[in-house]
Amino acid sequence: MKRIVVVGASAAGLAAAETLRREGYDGILTLVGDEALPPYDRPPLSKQLLAAEWESDRLALRTSADLAALDLDLRLGVAATGLELTDRTVALADGCEVPYDGLIVATGVRPRRLPGEGAHVLRTLDDALRLRDRLAPGRRLVVVGAGFLGAEAAAVAWRLGARVTLLEPAPVPLAHAVGTEVGEVLTRVHLDRGVDLRCGVTVTEVTEDGVRLPDGELVEADEVLVAVGSLPNTEWLDGSGLPLGDGVLCDEYCETTRNVYAAGDVARWYNPLFGVAMRIEHRTNAAEQGMAAARNLLRPEARRPFAPVPYFWSDQYDMKIQAYGFLRGHDEVAVVDGDLAERRFVAVYRTGDRVSGALAVGMPPKAIRLWRQAIAAGAVWHETVRAEASVSEAS
Ligand SMILES: Cc1cc2nc3c(=O)[nH]c(=O)nc-3n(C[C@H](O)[C@H](O)[C@H](O)COP(=O)(O)OP(=O)(O)OC[C@H]3O[C@@H](n4cnc5c(N)ncnc54)[C@H](O)[C@@H]3O)c2cc1C
């Protein structure tokens, strides 16, 4: 293999490029990114950067010397606009056609928007700086969507003294992901601080003065942040023949078609550990999948299924949430350690007869790491959870 192109210059794309070099690939390595900045980290955007605790320079994923050492054909500030599978070329917005023998797609996701103008979204450094500039004590911020991103931004804005309203269409925020009881606990933290959280509220439109609800009511705001989920960046692949459908569809090796792989938020791949196809929007997964895709592309004879236990964290106020596994679609939740009411607990999740996930709030990392191992080992629920529960009862 003499020419490899990686499209998307963020967590997954960078990890892929570094892995290729580390594994001995010495051909041409083109890294294409539509953002002008070298790769930077997104999780701090809704945490330390928004809170003005960190400045932009702390977000860089690598120094310029690290990037130079990778000997990249680096194309920043230019989007990939098309893929020709037969000729094996990627078309760029500047008119270049870049040939490849191997391709890794790592174009991530972008925020969903609502009808109307003027709302903030939170995906890029510019987005975060723009919102940060507008947050000040007493300013009214309406956050639409109480998922992890909306909740983190609401928490920071509250700490900065803004008057925060959090609007969520579901009766209990995050219930579809973490279950109703855990969702309620994660929700109460906002109410305790005096954030005006309203559930079961759908927003139809963003206006100059706030957001409009279906019955015509206007919830007034100085600033509106829309955090209602995201869409995979796959439009540039439309018509290419790559299988698409809420992401780039891949097999368990992260391959989508011969010598074309996908990684990170944009990739929907079959995770054999859980026996389902999934698309994960987590920082750790992006890096791990970038590495896995690069290795499999480079050494197809020794390729290995990508079968991780996904990991996610979120910081809100003084609450630290950590989760392992695949919680969506779970059948049962059990609290195996701590106490929900005290907001210090480990909850584990059952899907079928397996332990499929674990979520901890306010617990030491080792309290949940054991559960990570159980998930990785495919532990059977009725053996593992009952035994664990009786241990904690006995102590
Ligand atoms: C505000 C915020 C907070 C977060 N907090 C957490 C957290 O606490 N914990 C956690 O686990 N995860 C968190 N995440 C998620 C995490 O940041 C993502 O999972 C991770 O960034 C995914 O990396 P990626 O490389 O797959 O995609 P991205 O980071 O989305 O990068 C894709 C890159 O490709 C570029 N691109 C898109 N289309 C094209 C094209 N056609 N041509 C060229 N380039 C293109 C994009 O502009 C982007 O630069 C957070 C995300 C955000 C936005």
The ligand as an SDF file (V2000), in Angstrom:
LIG
                    3D

 53 58  0  0  0  0  0  0  0  0999 V2000
  -19.0570   19.8160   23.2020 C   0  0  0  0  0  0  0  0  0  0  0  0
  -18.7480   18.3410   23.1940 C   0  0  0  0  0  0  0  0  0  0  0  0
  -18.5250   17.6820   24.3900 C   0  0  0  0  0  0  0  0  0  0  0  0
  -18.2370   16.3270   24.3970 C   0  0  0  0  0  0  0  0  0  0  0  0
  -18.0120   15.7010   25.5890 N   0  0  0  0  0  0  0  0  0  0  0  0
  -17.7210   14.3940   25.6020 C   0  0  0  0  0  0  0  0  0  0  0  0
  -17.4720   13.7250   26.8290 C   0  0  0  0  0  0  0  0  0  0  0  0
  -17.5460   14.3140   27.9060 O   0  0  0  0  0  0  0  0  0  0  0  0
  -17.1580   12.4010   26.7910 N   0  0  0  0  0  0  0  0  0  0  0  0
  -17.0750   11.7150   25.6160 C   0  0  0  0  0  0  0  0  0  0  0  0
  -16.7900   10.5010   25.6230 O   0  0  0  0  0  0  0  0  0  0  0  0
  -17.3040   12.3230   24.4200 N   0  0  0  0  0  0  0  0  0  0  0  0
  -17.6450   13.6340   24.4000 C   0  0  0  0  0  0  0  0  0  0  0  0
  -17.8640   14.2650   23.1970 N   0  0  0  0  0  0  0  0  0  0  0  0
  -17.8270   13.4830   21.9570 C   0  0  0  0  0  0  0  0  0  0  0  0
  -16.4280   13.4140   21.3410 C   0  0  0  0  0  0  0  0  0  0  0  0
  -15.8570   14.6810   21.2660 O   0  0  0  0  0  0  0  0  0  0  0  0
  -16.5440   12.7860   19.9630 C   0  0  0  0  0  0  0  0  0  0  0  0
  -16.9310   11.4440   20.1520 O   0  0  0  0  0  0  0  0  0  0  0  0
  -15.2520   12.8510   19.1600 C   0  0  0  0  0  0  0  0  0  0  0  0
  -14.8780   14.1590   18.8870 O   0  0  0  0  0  0  0  0  0  0  0  0
  -15.4180   12.0930   17.8450 C   0  0  0  0  0  0  0  0  0  0  0  0
  -14.2760   12.1950   17.0850 O   0  0  0  0  0  0  0  0  0  0  0  0
  -14.3190   11.9620   15.5070 P   0  0  0  0  0  0  0  0  0  0  0  0
  -12.9220   12.1820   15.0500 O   0  0  0  0  0  0  0  0  0  0  0  0
  -14.9970   10.6990   15.2070 O   0  0  0  0  0  0  0  0  0  0  0  0
  -15.3010   13.0770   14.9400 O   0  0  0  0  0  0  0  0  0  0  0  0
  -15.2350   14.6540   15.0270 P   0  0  0  0  0  0  0  0  0  0  0  0
  -14.5550   15.0880   16.2870 O   0  0  0  0  0  0  0  0  0  0  0  0
  -16.6050   15.1290   14.7340 O   0  0  0  0  0  0  0  0  0  0  0  0
  -14.2800   15.0410   13.8290 O   0  0  0  0  0  0  0  0  0  0  0  0
  -14.6220   14.8990   12.4810 C   0  0  0  0  0  0  0  0  0  0  0  0
  -13.8420   15.9420   11.7030 C   0  0  0  0  0  0  0  0  0  0  0  0
  -14.0780   15.7450   10.3030 O   0  0  0  0  0  0  0  0  0  0  0  0
  -14.4010   16.9880    9.7230 C   0  0  0  0  0  0  0  0  0  0  0  0
  -15.1830   16.7670    8.4940 N   0  0  0  0  0  0  0  0  0  0  0  0
  -16.5170   16.5470    8.3770 C   0  0  0  0  0  0  0  0  0  0  0  0
  -16.8670   16.3850    7.0910 N   0  0  0  0  0  0  0  0  0  0  0  0
  -15.7300   16.5240    6.3790 C   0  0  0  0  0  0  0  0  0  0  0  0
  -15.4380   16.4730    4.9890 C   0  0  0  0  0  0  0  0  0  0  0  0
  -16.3720   16.2210    4.0720 N   0  0  0  0  0  0  0  0  0  0  0  0
  -14.1500   16.6700    4.5970 N   0  0  0  0  0  0  0  0  0  0  0  0
  -13.1720   16.9070    5.5100 C   0  0  0  0  0  0  0  0  0  0  0  0
  -13.3990   16.9670    6.8300 N   0  0  0  0  0  0  0  0  0  0  0  0
  -14.6530   16.7670    7.2560 C   0  0  0  0  0  0  0  0  0  0  0  0
  -15.1570   17.7090   10.8000 C   0  0  0  0  0  0  0  0  0  0  0  0
  -15.2350   19.0910   10.5700 O   0  0  0  0  0  0  0  0  0  0  0  0
  -14.2840   17.3560   12.0130 C   0  0  0  0  0  0  0  0  0  0  0  0
  -13.1860   18.1990   12.1000 O   0  0  0  0  0  0  0  0  0  0  0  0
  -18.1770   15.6170   23.1640 C   0  0  0  0  0  0  0  0  0  0  0  0
  -18.4210   16.2810   21.9510 C   0  0  0  0  0  0  0  0  0  0  0  0
  -18.7080   17.6360   21.9670 C   0  0  0  0  0  0  0  0  0  0  0  0
  -18.9700   18.3450   20.6660 C   0  0  0  0  0  0  0  0  0  0  0  0
  1  2  1  0
  2  3  1  0
  2 52  2  0
  3  4  2  0
  4  5  1  0
  4 50  1  0
  5  6  2  0
  6  7  1  0
  6 13  1  0
  7  8  2  0
  7  9  1  0
  9 10  1  0
 10 11  2  0
 10 12  1  0
 12 13  2  0
 13 14  1  0
 14 15  1  0
 14 50  1  0
 15 16  1  0
 16 17  1  0
 16 18  1  0
 18 19  1  0
 18 20  1  0
 20 21  1  0
 20 22  1  0
 22 23  1  0
 23 24  1  0
 24 25  2  0
 24 26  1  0
 24 27  1  0
 27 28  1  0
 28 29  2  0
 28 30  1  0
 28 31  1  0
 31 32  1  0
 32 33  1  0
 33 34  1  0
 33 48  1  0
 34 35  1  0
 35 36  1  0
 35 46  1  0
 36 37  1  0
 36 45  1  0
 37 38  2  0
 38 39  1  0
 39 40  1  0
 39 45  2  0
 40 41  1  0
 40 42  2  0
 42 43  1  0
 43 44  2  0
 44 45  1  0
 46 47  1  0
 46 48  1  0
 48 49  1  0
 50 51  2  0
 51 52  1  0
 52 53  1  0
M  END
$$$$
